[in-house]
Amino acid sequence: MTVIKKQKKVWRAIFHALSGTTLVGGILIFELERPIYVGVVASVLTISLLFDLLRLRHHRINQLFFETFKRLVTTRESRNIASSTWFALGALITLTFFTEGIALSAILVHSWADPVAAYIGTKWGNQPLMGGSLQGVLAFAFTAFIALNLHHSFQVSFYSACLCAFVERLAWPIDDNLLVPPICAGIVTTLTLLI
């Protein structure tokens, strides 16, 4: 992997982690009510989606987007909706349909565990597993456990982290930024009721 690609991965990982952490931190610090934070995320999603549709229709705008955010975007996003837009939709679904504590935990899991797993898997992953590496999956599960254990019991955190790590590695046809947060929230909700 070239130095530029490695740097891009690092910047994307930092942006990914900061996005979710800022969202969760903002809700908690300002003690926002559900209608307010759902409205804010819905507004961000709308603006992001409209911009994606605009840039995908106009080559010059798309080119400017790539020049401006060259450290964050991938070639896949030159022809598709940006990962950040999918993340906003995933966060909106999660915040709308799950209790606040579980929704925020699930968003933190995806925000922290995904970039940590990508970094560990890229740097030390030498045992292939489900399209990634065993080291990456273990890093995801460990980081997810830490994020979940801030608000949930040890058992719920442990089993949820393991299941979320498995879910993240499945070959989804849709962007994982959309799917992982609500699926993780569903897992935590189910296990909270069962354990």
MOTASUL-V702160 format. One record per residue. N is the residue number from 1. PSI is psi in whole degrees, -180 to 180 (none if undefined). BURIAL is + if it has 9 or more other C-alpha atoms within 8 Angstrom, else -. Layout:
BEGIN
n->N psi->PSI burial->BURIAL
n->N psi->PSI burial->BURIAL
END
This chain:
BEGIN
n->1 psi->134 burial->-
n->2 psi->163 burial->-
n->3 psi->-40 burial->-
n->4 psi->-43 burial->-
n->5 psi->-39 burial->-
n->6 psi->-43 burial->+
n->7 psi->-40 burial->+
n->8 psi->-42 burial->+
n->9 psi->-41 burial->+
n->10 psi->-47 burial->+
n->11 psi->-40 burial->+
n->12 psi->-40 burial->+
n->13 psi->-43 burial->+
n->14 psi->-46 burial->+
n->15 psi->-43 burial->+
n->16 psi->-49 burial->+
n->17 psi->-42 burial->+
n->18 psi->-36 burial->+
n->19 psi->-53 burial->+
n->20 psi->-40 burial->+
n->21 psi->-39 burial->+
n->22 psi->-43 burial->-
n->23 psi->-52 burial->-
n->24 psi->-46 burial->+
n->25 psi->-42 burial->-
n->26 psi->-43 burial->+
n->27 psi->-43 burial->+
n->28 psi->-45 burial->-
n->29 psi->-43 burial->-
n->30 psi->2 burial->-
n->31 psi->50 burial->-
n->32 psi->142 burial->+
n->33 psi->157 burial->-
n->34 psi->-47 burial->-
n->35 psi->-33 burial->-
n->36 psi->-52 burial->-
n->37 psi->-31 burial->+
n->38 psi->-41 burial->+
n->39 psi->-41 burial->-
n->40 psi->-47 burial->-
n->41 psi->-39 burial->+
n->42 psi->-39 burial->+
n->43 psi->-44 burial->-
n->44 psi->-43 burial->+
n->45 psi->-46 burial->+
n->46 psi->-47 burial->-
n->47 psi->-45 burial->-
n->48 psi->-43 burial->+
n->49 psi->-44 burial->+
n->50 psi->-40 burial->-
n->51 psi->-42 burial->-
n->52 psi->-47 burial->+
n->53 psi->-37 burial->+
n->54 psi->-49 burial->+
n->55 psi->-30 burial->+
n->56 psi->-20 burial->+
n->57 psi->-21 burial->-
n->58 psi->111 burial->-
n->59 psi->-42 burial->-
n->60 psi->-41 burial->-
n->61 psi->-41 burial->+
n->62 psi->-41 burial->+
n->63 psi->-43 burial->-
n->64 psi->-40 burial->-
n->65 psi->-45 burial->+
n->66 psi->-35 burial->+
n->67 psi->-38 burial->-
n->68 psi->-41 burial->-
n->69 psi->38 burial->-
n->70 psi->-24 burial->+
n->71 psi->-11 burial->-
n->72 psi->-31 burial->+
n->73 psi->157 burial->+
n->74 psi->164 burial->-
n->75 psi->-31 burial->-
n->76 psi->-36 burial->-
n->77 psi->-7 burial->+
n->78 psi->-21 burial->+
n->79 psi->0 burial->-
n->80 psi->170 burial->-
n->81 psi->141 burial->+
n->82 psi->149 burial->+
n->83 psi->-35 burial->+
n->84 psi->-33 burial->-
n->85 psi->-43 burial->+
n->86 psi->-38 burial->+
n->87 psi->-42 burial->+
n->88 psi->-40 burial->+
n->89 psi->-43 burial->+
n->90 psi->-42 burial->+
n->91 psi->-41 burial->+
n->92 psi->-46 burial->+
n->93 psi->-46 burial->+
n->94 psi->-46 burial->+
n->95 psi->-27 burial->+
n->96 psi->-41 burial->-
n->97 psi->-5 burial->-
n->98 psi->160 burial->+
n->99 psi->156 burial->-
n->100 psi->-48 burial->-
n->101 psi->-45 burial->-
n->102 psi->-41 burial->+
n->103 psi->-46 burial->+
n->104 psi->-39 burial->+
n->105 psi->-44 burial->+
n->106 psi->-39 burial->+
n->107 psi->-40 burial->+
n->108 psi->-41 burial->+
n->109 psi->-51 burial->+
n->110 psi->-38 burial->+
n->111 psi->-37 burial->+
n->112 psi->-48 burial->+
n->113 psi->-37 burial->+
n->114 psi->-51 burial->+
n->115 psi->-35 burial->+
n->116 psi->-44 burial->+
n->117 psi->-41 burial->+
n->118 psi->-42 burial->+
n->119 psi->-51 burial->+
n->120 psi->-44 burial->+
n->121 psi->-40 burial->+
n->122 psi->-40 burial->-
n->123 psi->-43 burial->-
n->124 psi->2 burial->-
n->125 psi->103 burial->+
n->126 psi->4 burial->-
n->127 psi->103 burial->-
n->128 psi->141 burial->+
n->129 psi->116 burial->-
n->130 psi->45 burial->-
n->131 psi->-2 burial->-
n->132 psi->-136 burial->+
n->133 psi->156 burial->+
n->134 psi->-41 burial->+
n->135 psi->-40 burial->+
n->136 psi->-42 burial->+
n->137 psi->-44 burial->+
n->138 psi->-39 burial->+
n->139 psi->-41 burial->+
n->140 psi->-48 burial->+
n->141 psi->-42 burial->+
n->142 psi->-46 burial->+
n->143 psi->-40 burial->+
n->144 psi->-41 burial->+
n->145 psi->-44 burial->+
n->146 psi->-46 burial->+
n->147 psi->-43 burial->+
n->148 psi->-34 burial->+
n->149 psi->-10 burial->+
n->150 psi->-25 burial->-
n->151 psi->-14 burial->-
n->152 psi->167 burial->-
n->153 psi->163 burial->-
n->154 psi->-47 burial->-
n->155 psi->-48 burial->-
n->156 psi->-43 burial->+
n->157 psi->-45 burial->+
n->158 psi->-53 burial->+
n->159 psi->-39 burial->+
n->160 psi->-43 burial->+
n->161 psi->-43 burial->+
n->162 psi->-45 burial->+
n->163 psi->-40 burial->+
n->164 psi->-37 burial->+
n->165 psi->-40 burial->+
n->166 psi->-46 burial->+
n->167 psi->-42 burial->+
n->168 psi->-30 burial->-
n->169 psi->-10 burial->+
n->170 psi->147 burial->-
n->171 psi->82 burial->-
n->172 psi->141 burial->-
n->173 psi->-11 burial->-
n->174 psi->152 burial->-
n->175 psi->132 burial->+
n->176 psi->-20 burial->-
n->177 psi->-27 burial->+
n->178 psi->-41 burial->+
n->179 psi->-40 burial->+
n->180 psi->-47 burial->+
n->181 psi->-50 burial->+
n->182 psi->-34 burial->+
n->183 psi->-42 burial->+
n->184 psi->-44 burial->+
n->185 psi->-39 burial->+
n->186 psi->-40 burial->+
n->187 psi->-47 burial->+
n->188 psi->-41 burial->+
n->189 psi->-47 burial->+
n->190 psi->-48 burial->-
n->191 psi->-31 burial->+
n->192 psi->-37 burial->-
n->193 psi->-31 burial->-
n->194 psi->-31 burial->-
n->195 psi->none burial->-
END
